Amino acid sequence: MASLITNDERTSFTSSINDHFDTFKRSITIFIEPKQNFNNNSAQKYLPGYQAVNTANPALTIISAAHDAIVTYGDFNRNVSPGIGKNTDSGLVKIKVKQATYDYIKANKIVKITIDGDSFNVASVGRRANFLNKNLGSTLGEVFYIFELEYTK
């Protein structure tokens, strides 16, 4: 099938797309579900008439990782929630990420994403954005994924 652009032009455009991402990317922190660690106490507790009991104190290990994304802020509005009668901040933020970040989000249960000290929840499943048909049989081009986030306090 004929193409409107040559492979050299595709290579140049792909480089420009990656330069755009590198220029405007920001660091975001993605927090995943914490892992529970059980610390066994060496001292066993004895209850009269019962066997010795080993107690374990659970400790949570918070896991987070920094990733790069292009952040696009939507329109933030203050709305009065009809159910509770309080002001709520609403508005969406979109992040554009590369494949490694997409895989990280998909492989883990995301607790929150922080951007510049604000917390957000993932509000979408992630939409693929192909540039120059990378996944349509061509090794040229680039693939990004776009997630929508909701502001939380």
Backbone as JSON, one array per atom type, in Angstrom:
{
  "sequence": "MASLITNDERTSFTSSINDHFDTFKRSITIFIEPKQNFNNNSAQKYLPGYQAVNTANPALTIISAAHDAIVTYGDFNRNVSPGIGKNTDSGLVKIKVKQATYDYIKANKIVKITIDGDSFNVASVGRRANFLNKNLGSTLGEVFYIFELEYTK",
  "N": [[0.85, -1.18, 0.0], [0.51, 2.21, -0.77], [2.21, 5.02, 0.67], [1.91, 8.24, 2.17], [4.09, 9.44, 3.24], [7.63, 9.04, 3.4], [9.87, 6.43, 4.63], [12.12, 7.61, 5.76], [11.09, 10.1, 6.43], [9.19, 9.28, 8.3], [10.87, 8.3, 10.3], [12.1, 10.68, 11.05], [9.84, 12.15, 11.94], [9.02, 10.51, 14.06], [11.19, 10.8, 15.78], [10.85, 13.51, 16.34], [8.39, 13.43, 17.68], [9.1, 11.99, 19.98], [10.97, 13.8, 20.99], [9.26, 15.91, 21.6], [7.76, 14.71, 23.67], [9.84, 14.31, 25.57], [10.52, 16.96, 26.04], [8.25, 18.15, 27.26], [7.53, 16.46, 29.3], [6.71, 15.46, 32.66], [7.49, 14.58, 36.0], [5.69, 12.1, 37.59], [4.26, 10.51, 40.44], [3.47, 7.25, 41.12], [1.48, 5.42, 43.2], [1.15, 2.19, 44.41], [-0.86, -0.58, 45.59], [-0.19, -1.16, 49.0], [2.19, -3.47, 50.38], [1.81, -6.1, 52.74], [3.67, -6.83, 55.55], [4.61, -9.24, 57.89], [5.8, -9.12, 61.01], [7.3, -11.33, 63.02], [7.13, -11.74, 66.44], [9.69, -12.55, 68.68], [9.18, -13.33, 71.2], [7.01, -15.53, 72.75], [3.59, -15.6, 73.54], [1.86, -16.73, 76.34], [-1.14, -18.21, 77.16], [-3.1, -18.96, 79.92], [-3.91, -22.35, 80.21], [-3.91, -22.77, 77.5], [-2.14, -23.39, 74.41], [1.12, -22.12, 73.47], [1.16, -18.96, 71.8], [1.99, -17.58, 68.77], [2.47, -14.3, 67.85], [1.9, -11.96, 65.3], [2.79, -8.88, 64.04], [1.3, -6.83, 61.76], [2.81, -4.9, 59.2], [2.76, -2.22, 56.95], [4.15, -1.77, 53.79], [4.8, 0.91, 51.9], [4.59, 1.39, 48.48], [5.94, 3.03, 45.79], [6.54, 4.64, 42.64], [8.42, 6.67, 40.44], [7.43, 8.1, 37.4], [7.45, 9.18, 33.97], [5.39, 11.6, 32.34], [3.2, 13.39, 30.15], [1.31, 15.99, 31.26], [-1.97, 17.13, 31.21], [-4.09, 19.56, 32.17], [-7.54, 19.72, 32.83], [-10.67, 21.51, 32.88], [-11.22, 22.86, 35.96], [-13.76, 22.9, 38.3], [-15.8, 24.26, 40.9], [-18.23, 22.52, 42.38], [-21.48, 22.1, 43.85], [-22.32, 19.36, 45.59], [-25.23, 17.51, 45.16], [-26.07, 15.45, 46.81], [-24.69, 15.6, 49.29], [-24.47, 18.25, 49.81], [-22.14, 19.78, 49.9], [-19.22, 21.62, 48.83], [-17.46, 20.44, 46.07], [-14.48, 19.66, 44.37], [-14.16, 19.33, 40.99], [-13.11, 17.91, 37.92], [-11.03, 16.94, 35.25], [-7.86, 15.43, 34.74], [-5.51, 14.7, 32.3], [-3.14, 12.26, 31.47], [-0.38, 11.5, 29.45], [1.36, 8.71, 28.62], [4.2, 6.48, 28.19], [4.83, 3.11, 26.95], [6.03, 1.51, 29.04], [5.16, 2.71, 31.44], [2.42, 2.44, 31.13], [2.21, -0.38, 31.22], [3.03, -0.75, 33.89], [0.94, 0.5, 35.3], [-1.22, -1.1, 34.51], [-0.47, -3.6, 35.53], [-0.6, -3.4, 38.26], [-2.46, -2.6, 41.29], [-3.63, 0.52, 41.5], [-3.28, 2.97, 43.92], [-3.1, 5.75, 44.22], [-2.18, 8.64, 42.27], [0.28, 11.04, 42.29], [0.77, 14.42, 41.44], [2.67, 17.18, 41.39], [2.2, 17.47, 44.17], [-0.55, 17.18, 44.41], [-3.24, 14.82, 44.67], [-4.52, 12.13, 42.72], [-7.0, 9.93, 41.33], [-7.16, 7.09, 39.17], [-9.24, 7.31, 36.41], [-9.94, 6.1, 34.07], [-9.49, 3.48, 31.6], [-7.3, 3.64, 30.02], [-6.3, 4.78, 26.99], [-5.15, 3.96, 23.79], [-2.86, 5.72, 21.77], [-1.8, 5.85, 18.7], [0.96, 6.87, 16.81], [1.93, 7.5, 13.64], [1.41, 4.89, 12.84], [2.63, 2.69, 14.3], [1.85, 0.19, 15.47], [0.59, -1.04, 13.39], [1.86, -2.85, 11.7], [4.21, -1.58, 11.13], [7.51, -0.75, 12.07], [8.24, 1.74, 12.63], [7.34, 4.89, 14.13], [5.38, 5.74, 17.07], [3.91, 4.76, 20.2], [1.61, 5.89, 22.51], [-0.15, 6.13, 25.65], [-3.18, 7.25, 27.0], [-4.47, 8.36, 29.97], [-7.23, 9.22, 32.04], [-7.55, 11.18, 34.91], [-8.93, 11.69, 38.19], [-9.34, 14.33, 40.47], [-8.45, 14.12, 43.88], [-8.65, 14.58, 47.43]],
  "CA": [[0.0, 0.0, 0.0], [1.29, 3.45, -0.88], [2.23, 5.87, 1.85], [2.11, 9.65, 1.86], [5.4, 9.86, 3.74], [8.67, 8.02, 3.24], [10.39, 5.89, 5.88], [13.01, 8.61, 6.34], [10.22, 11.1, 7.06], [8.61, 8.65, 9.49], [11.93, 8.29, 11.31], [12.25, 12.07, 11.5], [8.64, 12.51, 12.72], [9.07, 9.74, 15.31], [12.17, 11.49, 16.62], [10.22, 14.76, 16.8], [7.36, 13.08, 18.67], [9.8, 11.66, 21.22], [11.53, 15.06, 21.51], [8.13, 16.62, 22.22], [7.49, 14.06, 24.95], [10.95, 14.6, 26.48], [10.52, 18.38, 26.38], [7.11, 18.53, 28.08], [7.22, 15.46, 30.32], [6.85, 15.81, 34.07], [7.58, 13.4, 36.84], [4.53, 11.79, 38.41], [4.52, 9.41, 41.36], [2.37, 6.29, 41.11], [1.45, 4.59, 44.39], [0.38, 0.97, 44.24], [-1.36, -1.15, 46.84], [0.94, -1.51, 49.87], [2.4, -4.88, 50.74], [1.77, -6.35, 54.17], [4.75, -7.64, 56.11], [4.31, -9.67, 59.24], [7.0, -9.25, 61.83], [7.07, -12.27, 64.12], [7.79, -11.44, 67.7], [10.4, -13.73, 69.16], [8.58, -13.73, 72.48], [5.71, -16.18, 72.6], [2.68, -15.27, 74.63], [1.19, -17.91, 76.87], [-2.43, -18.01, 77.79], [-3.33, -20.09, 80.83], [-4.75, -23.42, 79.71], [-3.8, -22.87, 76.05], [-0.77, -23.51, 73.9], [1.79, -20.85, 73.19], [0.63, -18.29, 70.62], [2.88, -16.66, 68.06], [1.75, -13.13, 67.36], [2.57, -11.26, 64.21], [2.31, -7.52, 63.87], [1.41, -6.46, 60.35], [3.36, -3.6, 58.84], [2.53, -1.94, 55.54], [5.25, -1.17, 53.05], [4.27, 1.74, 50.83], [5.36, 1.22, 47.25], [5.67, 4.06, 44.79], [7.57, 4.75, 41.6], [8.34, 7.88, 39.62], [7.32, 7.85, 35.96], [7.32, 10.39, 33.16], [4.11, 11.75, 31.65], [2.76, 14.74, 29.78], [0.12, 16.25, 32.07], [-2.86, 18.13, 30.66], [-5.15, 19.86, 33.14], [-8.83, 20.1, 32.28], [-11.37, 22.6, 33.54], [-11.57, 22.56, 37.34], [-14.91, 23.66, 38.75], [-16.31, 23.97, 42.24], [-19.63, 22.15, 42.29], [-22.14, 21.71, 45.09], [-22.83, 18.01, 45.44], [-26.62, 17.5, 45.62], [-26.28, 14.44, 47.85], [-24.15, 15.96, 50.59], [-24.58, 19.69, 49.99], [-20.83, 20.37, 50.12], [-18.45, 21.94, 47.64], [-16.52, 19.41, 45.63], [-13.67, 20.04, 43.22], [-14.25, 18.34, 39.93], [-12.3, 18.23, 36.75], [-10.18, 15.83, 34.87], [-6.49, 15.63, 34.31], [-5.11, 13.62, 31.41], [-1.7, 12.02, 31.38], [0.06, 10.72, 28.29], [2.51, 7.94, 29.09], [4.76, 5.5, 27.26], [4.46, 1.71, 27.17], [6.48, 0.99, 30.34], [4.26, 3.24, 32.48], [1.13, 1.78, 30.9], [2.33, -1.74, 31.75], [3.09, -0.64, 35.35], [-0.41, 0.81, 35.78], [-2.08, -2.25, 34.27], [-0.04, -4.76, 36.31], [-0.74, -3.16, 39.7], [-3.65, -1.89, 41.75], [-3.19, 1.88, 41.75], [-3.93, 3.63, 45.04], [-3.21, 7.15, 43.83], [-1.09, 9.21, 41.48], [0.5, 12.42, 42.73], [1.38, 15.34, 40.5], [2.9, 18.46, 42.06], [1.62, 17.47, 45.5], [-1.98, 16.88, 44.37], [-3.52, 13.4, 44.5], [-5.51, 11.8, 41.71], [-7.36, 8.53, 41.1], [-7.29, 6.74, 37.76], [-10.66, 7.31, 36.07], [-10.17, 5.47, 32.77], [-8.72, 2.26, 31.4], [-6.13, 3.92, 29.2], [-6.6, 4.75, 25.56], [-3.95, 3.92, 22.97], [-2.71, 6.75, 20.76], [-0.74, 5.46, 17.76], [1.47, 7.91, 15.94], [2.6, 6.99, 12.45], [1.06, 3.48, 12.64], [3.63, 1.74, 14.81], [1.3, -1.15, 15.7], [-0.11, -1.54, 12.21], [2.79, -3.52, 10.82], [5.41, -0.78, 10.9], [8.37, -0.6, 13.25], [8.41, 3.17, 12.85], [6.23, 5.5, 14.84], [5.41, 5.68, 18.54], [2.63, 4.49, 20.84], [1.4, 6.47, 23.83], [-1.41, 5.78, 26.28], [-3.75, 8.4, 27.68], [-5.33, 8.05, 31.11], [-7.9, 10.33, 32.69], [-7.43, 11.12, 36.37], [-9.84, 12.54, 38.95], [-8.72, 14.97, 41.63], [-8.9, 13.71, 45.21], [-8.0, 15.39, 48.47]],
  "C": [[0.89, 1.24, 0.0], [1.16, 4.27, 0.4], [2.48, 7.31, 1.42], [3.46, 10.17, 2.31], [6.38, 8.7, 3.6], [9.11, 7.5, 4.61], [11.35, 6.87, 6.55], [12.2, 9.71, 7.05], [9.57, 10.54, 8.32], [9.64, 8.62, 10.63], [12.11, 9.68, 11.9], [11.06, 12.49, 12.37], [8.61, 11.77, 14.06], [10.05, 10.38, 16.28], [11.58, 12.79, 17.17], [9.15, 14.5, 17.85], [8.01, 12.74, 20.01], [10.47, 12.89, 21.83], [10.45, 15.88, 22.19], [7.81, 16.04, 23.59], [8.58, 14.41, 25.96], [10.97, 16.06, 26.92], [9.43, 18.71, 27.4], [6.75, 17.52, 29.17], [7.44, 16.03, 31.72], [6.91, 14.5, 34.85], [6.3, 13.27, 37.66], [4.91, 10.62, 39.3], [3.29, 8.52, 41.4], [2.51, 5.4, 42.34], [0.59, 3.37, 44.13], [0.0, 0.44, 45.61], [-0.19, -1.59, 47.72], [1.0, -3.01, 50.16], [2.39, -5.01, 52.26], [2.93, -7.26, 54.55], [4.36, -8.0, 57.53], [5.61, -9.9, 59.98], [6.67, -10.18, 62.99], [7.84, -11.83, 65.34], [8.48, -12.71, 68.19], [9.81, -14.22, 70.49], [7.22, -14.35, 72.23], [4.86, -15.81, 73.8], [1.96, -16.55, 75.04], [-0.12, -17.49, 77.49], [-2.68, -19.21, 78.69], [-4.3, -21.11, 80.24], [-4.67, -23.6, 78.2], [-2.34, -23.02, 75.64], [-0.18, -22.12, 73.67], [1.27, -20.29, 71.87], [1.71, -17.39, 70.03], [2.05, -15.49, 67.56], [2.58, -12.47, 66.26], [1.95, -9.88, 64.07], [2.44, -7.13, 62.4], [1.98, -5.06, 60.18], [3.17, -3.42, 57.34], [3.77, -1.29, 54.94], [4.66, -0.41, 51.87], [5.18, 1.64, 49.63], [4.95, 2.31, 46.26], [6.83, 4.1, 43.8], [7.33, 6.03, 40.81], [8.33, 7.48, 38.15], [7.2, 9.19, 35.25], [5.98, 10.4, 32.44], [3.96, 13.19, 31.2], [1.43, 14.93, 30.48], [-0.67, 17.37, 31.42], [-4.0, 18.34, 31.65], [-6.4, 20.28, 32.4], [-9.4, 21.28, 33.04], [-11.76, 22.17, 34.95], [-12.7, 23.48, 37.77], [-15.22, 23.31, 40.19], [-17.8, 23.73, 42.1], [-20.18, 21.85, 43.67], [-22.76, 20.35, 44.84], [-24.26, 17.96, 45.96], [-26.85, 16.52, 46.77], [-25.82, 14.89, 49.23], [-24.17, 17.46, 50.85], [-23.25, 20.39, 50.25], [-20.19, 20.7, 48.78], [-17.51, 20.8, 47.32], [-15.75, 19.96, 44.44], [-13.79, 18.95, 42.18], [-13.42, 18.81, 38.75], [-11.37, 17.08, 36.48], [-8.79, 16.3, 34.49], [-6.17, 14.45, 33.4], [-3.6, 13.5, 31.46], [-1.44, 11.16, 30.15], [1.35, 10.05, 28.69], [2.99, 6.99, 28.0], [4.41, 4.08, 27.73], [4.84, 1.2, 28.56], [5.58, 1.46, 31.48], [2.89, 2.62, 32.35], [1.15, 0.37, 31.49], [2.35, -1.73, 33.28], [1.7, -0.38, 35.93], [-1.31, -0.4, 35.63], [-1.74, -3.44, 35.17], [-0.28, -4.61, 37.8], [-2.08, -2.51, 40.01], [-3.18, -0.51, 42.2], [-3.99, 2.48, 42.89], [-4.15, 5.1, 44.72], [-2.02, 7.51, 42.96], [-0.94, 10.65, 41.95], [1.26, 13.19, 41.65], [1.48, 16.68, 41.2], [2.2, 18.55, 43.41], [0.12, 17.23, 45.55], [-2.17, 15.4, 44.08], [-4.65, 13.18, 43.5], [-5.77, 10.3, 41.71], [-7.45, 8.3, 39.6], [-8.77, 6.59, 37.45], [-10.95, 6.66, 34.72], [-9.27, 4.25, 32.65], [-7.46, 2.48, 30.57], [-6.43, 3.72, 27.74], [-5.29, 4.82, 24.78], [-3.99, 5.05, 21.95], [-1.52, 6.37, 19.89], [-0.33, 6.68, 16.95], [2.29, 7.26, 14.85], [2.51, 5.46, 12.35], [2.08, 2.47, 13.14], [3.05, 0.33, 14.95], [0.55, -1.71, 14.5], [0.88, -2.12, 11.2], [4.07, -2.75, 10.55], [6.22, -0.71, 12.19], [8.63, 0.87, 13.55], [7.19, 3.72, 13.57], [6.38, 5.31, 16.34], [4.01, 5.42, 19.05], [2.65, 5.14, 22.21], [0.07, 5.98, 24.36], [-1.89, 6.98, 27.07], [-4.71, 7.92, 28.74], [-5.98, 9.34, 31.6], [-7.82, 10.1, 34.2], [-8.45, 12.06, 36.99], [-9.12, 13.07, 40.18], [-9.32, 14.42, 42.92], [-8.17, 14.58, 46.22], [-7.04, 14.57, 49.26]]
}
